[in-house]
Amino acid sequence: MRHLTKTAAVVGALALLVAGCGQKPSDNNSASGGGKKFKACMVLDVGGVDDKSFNQSAWQGMQDAAKADSNIDVSYVQSQGDADYEPNLNNMVSKGCQVTVAVGGLLATAAGKVAKANPDKHFAIIDAPSSASNLYGITFHNEQGGFLAGYVAASLSKTGKVGTWGGIDVGPPVTGYMDGYKQGAEYWGKQNGKPMKVLGWDGNKGSFANSFGDTGAGKTTTEALVQQGADVIFPVAGGAGAGAFDVAQAQNGKVSVIWVDFPGCTYYPDDCKYIPTSALKAIPQNVKDYVTKAAKGDYLKGTYEGTLQNNGVGIDGFHDFDSKISAKTKSGLDQVRKDIESGKIKITVNQ
């Protein structure tokens, strides 16, 4: 079983707070002095709290909030499917949660409905904009981090083909990464006179495993792209993406895997030798910020948009691949980041 480690270096000053996976805490509502604790709750999407990606990074933010303020009591509930979203959110209201964080755009409709029905409670939704005055939206321009990841992938490809695939097609939270990856790889190709072919996503349709947790489906989906010649794969699929590591291992390192949402080398240290970098978004920091401020009576409103400019998105360091990525690519990456921030490079996102 893969164990957890810590990582630090992040390109573009995106510093993610990373720690080990925690257990679901008991519902302890009384502070050490006998006072009532602030109850912060989370409703996870499918895939599991230990998916080493999206869900886990959100739960990490809750744990970080509890560490920062001992008066905060955190808990989560796992959704098994669409039918669980609204009941799970309502259950959090019933158990007295002052704030409830819904994890994933698929929960957006349910979160908006429950928030409007409970105006005295406060909610946040990750990967969807606000749809109620008491529902804070936490969104990210995934395409920006994806573009940087695609640029790196193209620079490492020996076949002139790179690939990407998604878990479930839920729109920009998944396909935004794929849009950016495709355009970043193609941009590198144009800049270096080496046309790149991106497999698995054409800007409108592509390859999906139809799961955020099935590593077997992830392996099969990756194999299909590798058989077509792709040698750097970007799975945007939560835990299902780990199936790509099995393919990389079988290919004796001829295939590399760029991880998503959370630093891959942190949670897959044994596979770090296959991971050039990871496309990141600052989910832990934003969840922690929302919860710790709420515990002090400051309830964030509206919608946050994570970008390269505000360090809401970015890519991880290069770890074992640092010596394989040329100085030219690294300097080019710095320029690309600046050009995205300034608007000189415009990334098209398929809605």
N, C-alpha and C positions, 0 to 999 in steps of 0.2 A: 504494500500500500504506500502510495507516495506521501511523503511527509512535507511539512511546511518550513520555509525559511524566510528570511527578510531580505529586501533589496532596497537600494537607495537611488542610484543614478537615474535621472530622468532628463531626456532631451527637452530643451525649451522651458526649463524651470517648472515643469509640472511635477510637483512632489506629492505623491500619493502616500497617505498614512497607511501602512500595512502591518498587520499583526496576524497571529494565528487564528484559526477558526474557533469560535466559541460555542459553548453549549447554550441551548435555550434556557434562560434563567427562570427560576420559580417566580410566581407572582407575589412579590413581597412589597406590600404597599406602605409599610411603616418605616420611617427613617430611624436612625440610631437613637435620636432623641425622643422618639415616640410620635413625631410629626408625620403627616401624610406625604408620601413620595409623589413625585410627578411621573405619571404613567405615560410612557412613549411606546407605541406599538407599531408593528410592521406587518403588512400582508404581502407575502412573497408570491411571485408568479411560479409557474411550473419550472422544474429544473433542479430544485433543491437548494437549501441554504449553503450547501458545500459544493456548489457547481464550479468553484474556482474561477468565477467570472462575474457575471452581472448580479445575481442574487447575493452572492457572498460579499461582493464589494459594498452593496447596500447595507447588509447586516453588519459589516465592519464599521460603517459609519455610526450605527446605533450603539455598538459596543464602545466606540471611541467617545461618544457623547456621555455614556454612563461613567467612563473612566474620568472624564473631564469634570463631571459634576456628580458627586455621590448621592445627591438627592433625586437623581433620575433613575427610574426603574424601567428596564426595557424588556420586551418580549416580542415574539413573532409567531405567525401561523403560516403554514405552508399550503398553497393552493395546488390542487391536483388537476384542475381543469377550469374551463370558463364558468361552469355552474357554481364554482366555489367563491368567485370574486365578491359578489354582493353580500352573500351570507357571512363571509369572513370579515368584511368591513363592518357590517352591522354588529357582529359579535364583539368586535373591538370597542364599538360604542357602548354596547351593553355592559362590558366589563369595566367601564369607567376610564378608558384611555383619553387623556386630554389631547394628544395628537396621535394621528395614525398615518403612517407613510405607506402608500401603495407603490409596489415595485413593478414597473413595466407599463408600456403604453396600452397593453391589452386590458388593463384595469381601469382605463380612463373613463369609460362610460359609467361603470359601477361607482367609481370614486366620486364623479360629479353628482350622481344621483344621491348617494349617501350623504355627501357634504351638504347638499341643498336641503336635505331632510333633517339635518342636525346642525343648525346654524350656531349653536352654542359650543360646538366642537371644532377642532382644527385638523386639517388634512394636508398632505403633500402627495404629489404624484410624480414619479420618475419617468422620464421619456414621454411626457405629454404636457401641453400647456394648461394653465389654469382655466377652469370652466365654472368657478364659483368664487365668491368673495373670501370664503374660508378654505379654499383649496389652492395651495401653492404649487406651481408647476416648476419642475426641475428638468430642463431640456439641454441637449448638447448638439453642437454641430459636428456630428460624427464624421461627416465627409472631410473635415479638415485634418483630423488625425489619420483617417483612411488614406488621404492623398499622400501624406508623408510616408506612411507604411508602404504604399504602392511604389513610391519613388525608390525607397530602400530595396524593395523586392526586385524591381527591374534591374537595379545596379548589380544584384547578386546572381541573377538568372544566367545560366549557361546555355539554355535552349531558346531564349527569346520568347518564352511563354511562361506566364504566371497565372495562377488561378485563385478564385474566391468562390465561396458558397455560403449560404445562410442556413440558419436553423429552421425558422418559420418566417414566411414573408409577412411581416407586420408593418411594412413600409419603412420610412426613413430611419427609425431606430436600428434597423438591420441593413436595409438597402442603401441608406446614406453612407455607411461605411464602405459598402461595395462600390457605390458610385465614385467615392473619393479614391479608393484603391485603384480602380480601373483608370481613372484620369491621371492619377499620380504616376502610374507605371508608364502610361502612354506619353506623359510629359517628359519623363526621363529619357524615353526612347527618342523623342524629337530633339531634345537638347544634346544628345550624344550620337545622333545619326545611326541609331540601332532600333528600328521599329519593333515595338513590343506588341505581342498578342495577349489579350487577357481573356482567359477561359472562365466560364461559370457565371458571367454576368455581362449582358450587352447594353445595360442602361435601362432596360425595360423588363426583361425576364432573364431567368438564370437557374442555377442549381440550388436546390434546397433539400435538406434531410428530413424536413417535416417534423423536427423535434429539436428541443433545446437540451435534451438529456441522453439521447440514445447514441452512445459512442460507436456502436456497430454500424448504425446508419451514417455516422460521421466518417467512419473508415471507408465504407463503400463509396460515399460521395467523393471523398478525396481520391480514392483509387481511380475513379472514372476520369478525373481531371489529369492525374499523373499519366494515365495511359494515353492521353492526348498530347502529352509533352510538357505539361506544367511542372516546374521544379521549385517554385516558391508558392505556398498555399496560405490563404488567409481565410480561415473559417470564422464566420460571424454567427456563432451558434451556442454560446455558453458551454456547458459541460460536454455537449455532443462533439464539440470541436476537438476534444482529446483523442478522438479516433484518428485524427490526422497524424498524431505522434506514432501510432502503430505503423502507419504507412512509411513515415520517415525512417523509422527503425528498420523496417523491412528493406528499404532502399539504401541502407548503409550510409545514411547522411547525404545522399544525393538530392534529397528533397528537404526543404526547410519549411517551417511553419511559423507564421506571424500570429501571435495571440491577440485576443481582443478584450477590452474593458479594464483588465487588471494585469499587472506585470506577470507574464507567463513563467518567467524563471523563479518567481517567488513560490508559486504553488506547484510547479512541475520541475523541480531542480534536476531530476534525473534526465529530463528532456531538454534542459537548457541548451545543450549542444546542438539542438535542432532549431532553436528560436533566435532569429536575428534581432528581433525587437518585438514590442507589443504596442498596439494602438490603444490609447488610454482615454478614459474620461473620469473626471474628478467626482465620482459618486460618493465615496466615503466622506470627503470634506464637506460636500453640500448637505448630506444627511446630518452629519454632526453639527454643522452650523445651524441648520433649521431647528433641530431638537434642543440644542443648548440655549439658543435664543428664546425659543418658546418656553422653556423651563423658567426663564426670567421674565416672562410676560410679553416678550417681543415676538409677535407672530408675523412671519414674513408673508407678504401677499404678492399677487401677480405671478409673473413667469421669469425665471432665471434662464439665460441662454449661455451655455458654456462654449467658449471659443478658444483659439490659440492665444488671442490677445489677453484674455483674462485667466489664462492657464486652466480653463475648464476642460480642454482636450489637448492631446499631444501624443508623443510616443516615448517609449521607455529607452533606456540605454541599450548598448549593443552586446554587452556581456561577452560570451565566447566568440562572437563574430566581430569584435572590435578591430582586430588586425586584418579581417577580410574585407572591410569596408574602406575604400580608398579615401585619402584626404580630399580628393576632388569631389567625391560623393558627399562627404561630411560638410564641406564648404557650400556645395550646391544645395544641400538640405537646409542650411541656415538661410540661404537666399530665398529658397522656396517659401520657407516659413514667413519671412518678411514680406514677400510678395502676396501671400495669401492674406496676411494681416492688413496690408495696404489696399487690397482689392485689385491689384495688378493681375493676380491669378484668380479667375472666377471659376468656381466649381459648380457644375450643374447637378442638382439633386432631383431625382425622379420621385415625384409625389404619388 
